[in-house]
Amino acid sequence: MKILAFAASLRAASLNRKLIALAADAARAAGAEVDLADFHEFDMPLYDQDVQDSAGIPEPCLELCRRIELADALMISTPEYNFSFPGTLKNAIDWVSRVKPMPLKGQVCYLLAASPSLVGGLRCLWHLRQPLEGLGTFVLPTMYSLPQADKAFGEDGQLVDPKRAETLTAQVQQFIETANLLRGKVSSAAG
Ligand SMILES: Cc1cc2nc3c(=O)[nH]c(=O)nc-3n(C[C@H](O)[C@H](O)[C@H](O)COP(=O)(O)O)c2cc1C
C-alpha cells in the first residue's frame, strides 16, 4: 500500500503540515509506504482553458498526477478558509480533472483538517468531498478534524492530547484497511 500525503497549505509553519506528518507516521507504522509531498511541489497557475489549449497541462500538475497514479491511496490535510477549503487546492483539483486518464477516478482518500478554531476545519472537509466524489474518488466517510490546533502539538510535534492521538492512529489504520479492500489488495493484517 503506497500513500501520497500532503497538506494543502503553502506556509512553512502550517498546522496541517504538522498533522499530515503525524498521519504519515501512523500510516508507516501500519505498514504503508508514504510519499509525503510538499504542496509547493505542485505550484501551478490559475486554471485557464486558454492556457491549457495553447500550452497544455502545466508540469506541476502533471507531477501531481504522476504521484497520484503511483499511489494506491491519498491523505490530504487541509486548512479551512472562509468555511471552505483553499482555492489553491480547488485549482489543483480543477487542473487534475482535465488530465486523461483522470488519476483521481477510483482513488481512495482520507481527509483531515487542522484549525485554531473550536470547529477544527470540519466544515471545509464536507466541501472538499464534493469535487473529489464528483470525480469518482472514494472518500473515507470518517474524517479527522483537529480543533485548537495552534495549541494541539507539543515541541516534539506529537499531539499533546493522547485521545486525539489515539483517534488519529485508529482512523489511519481504518483508512488503510478500507483502501486495501477497495483497491483489491487485502492486507496481511486483515487476513
Ligand atoms: C483566508 C483565511 C480564511 C480563514 N478562514 C477560516 C475559517 O473559515 N475557519 C477556520 O477555522 N479557520 C479559518 N482561517 C484560519 C486558518 O484555519 C488558520 O490560519 C490555519 O492555521 C491555516 O492552516 P495552516 O496552519 O495549515 O496553514 C482562515 C485563514 C485564512 C488565511
PDBQT file of the ligand as one rigid body, heavy atoms in Angstrom, charges set to zero:
ROOT
HETATM    1  C1  LIG A 201      -8.128  33.481   4.226  1.00  0.00    +0.000 C 
HETATM    2  C2  LIG A 201      -8.307  32.740   5.520  1.00  0.00    +0.000 A 
HETATM    3  C3  LIG A 201      -9.560  32.321   5.891  1.00  0.00    +0.000 A 
HETATM    4  C4  LIG A 201      -9.738  31.570   7.057  1.00  0.00    +0.000 A 
HETATM    5  N1  LIG A 201     -10.980  31.099   7.355  1.00  0.00    +0.000 NA
HETATM    6  C5  LIG A 201     -11.127  30.215   8.376  1.00  0.00    +0.000 A 
HETATM    7  C6  LIG A 201     -12.363  29.549   8.609  1.00  0.00    +0.000 A 
HETATM    8  O1  LIG A 201     -13.349  29.755   7.936  1.00  0.00    +0.000 OA
HETATM    9  N2  LIG A 201     -12.425  28.637   9.616  1.00  0.00    +0.000 N 
HETATM   10  C7  LIG A 201     -11.334  28.356  10.398  1.00  0.00    +0.000 A 
HETATM   11  O2  LIG A 201     -11.443  27.512  11.276  1.00  0.00    +0.000 OA
HETATM   12  N3  LIG A 201     -10.159  28.994  10.221  1.00  0.00    +0.000 NA
HETATM   13  C8  LIG A 201     -10.019  29.906   9.221  1.00  0.00    +0.000 A 
HETATM   14  N4  LIG A 201      -8.817  30.522   8.999  1.00  0.00    +0.000 N 
HETATM   15  C9  LIG A 201      -7.705  30.262   9.918  1.00  0.00    +0.000 C 
HETATM   16  C10 LIG A 201      -6.927  29.039   9.483  1.00  0.00    +0.000 C 
HETATM   17  O3  LIG A 201      -7.595  27.884   9.957  1.00  0.00    +0.000 OA
HETATM   18  C11 LIG A 201      -5.517  29.107  10.072  1.00  0.00    +0.000 C 
HETATM   19  O4  LIG A 201      -4.823  30.188   9.506  1.00  0.00    +0.000 OA
HETATM   20  C12 LIG A 201      -4.782  27.802   9.867  1.00  0.00    +0.000 C 
HETATM   21  O5  LIG A 201      -3.618  27.842  10.658  1.00  0.00    +0.000 OA
HETATM   22  C13 LIG A 201      -4.421  27.607   8.397  1.00  0.00    +0.000 C 
HETATM   23  O6  LIG A 201      -3.876  26.320   8.192  1.00  0.00    +0.000 OA
HETATM   24  P1  LIG A 201      -2.299  26.080   8.138  1.00  0.00    +0.000 P 
HETATM   25  O7  LIG A 201      -1.758  26.384   9.513  1.00  0.00    +0.000 OA
HETATM   26  O8  LIG A 201      -2.144  24.655   7.786  1.00  0.00    +0.000 OA
HETATM   27  O9  LIG A 201      -1.693  26.996   7.104  1.00  0.00    +0.000 OA
HETATM   28  C14 LIG A 201      -8.624  31.306   7.870  1.00  0.00    +0.000 A 
HETATM   29  C15 LIG A 201      -7.356  31.753   7.487  1.00  0.00    +0.000 A 
HETATM   30  C16 LIG A 201      -7.199  32.450   6.333  1.00  0.00    +0.000 A 
HETATM   31  C17 LIG A 201      -5.802  32.896   5.934  1.00  0.00    +0.000 C 
ENDROOT
TORSDOF 0
